[in-house]
Amino acid sequence: MAVVRTAVNPVTWSLELGFNQGELVSGHTRTLYCSGQTATDADGKPQHEGDMAGQLALSLDNLQAVLGEAGMSLAHLVRLTVYATDVDLLFPHYGVLAARLGAAGAAPATTLLGVTRLAIPGQLVELEGTAVA
């Protein structure tokens, strides 16, 4: 059975920001719940200290690597949670995330949360996703 994704948007303002209010998924056979991904290298060492743009890009690379290991891509994301220690600092760089999701044809239901800190000191952003295939 093929995966069918239906955007659920009782309001449409979110479409301009690159996300759907909801994603109804039916016919899927696999669901991947991804742990939060931060800007760490392959050895778990933090990268891009103090650089929100660099951390956001590497966090997205790391999320994409988890998806790829499961035979999925950003296009399979149906849910994305973004945790940021400084939401105002994130906003000027949000286009990096939106552009990569848009290029993949993905507009997952998204939540952005401001948090006081992340598990790894110095990390500014963390991405947590759910994908279906």
C-alpha positions, 0 to 999 in steps of 0.5 A: 500500500502506498503512503498517502500524505494529506496536508491539513490546513484549516488556516493557510498562513503557515504555508508561507512559512513552509509548514502544514498545520497537520499531516494526515498519513495513511497506508504507511508501513514504516515510521521513524522517530528521530532523536534530537539532532544537534551540531556534533561531528561523527564522534559526538563533539560539538561544532560551530560554537556560537554560530547559529547558522552553522549549528542549524545546518549541521543539525539538519545534516545529522537529521538527514543522515539518520533518515538516510540510514533508514532509507528515508529522506527529508521528504519523508518528514511529517513532524519536526520539532525545533528547540532553540536556546535563543528563538530571536537568534534562530529567526534570521537563519530559519530560511536555511531550514525552510529552503532545505525542506522546500527543496525536498518537497517537505512541509512537516507539521512543525513546532518551534520551542525556546528552551533555556539550554540543550543537553550539550553545553554550547549547543543552540539548536536541536532538531527532532523529527518523525518520518513515515514511508 
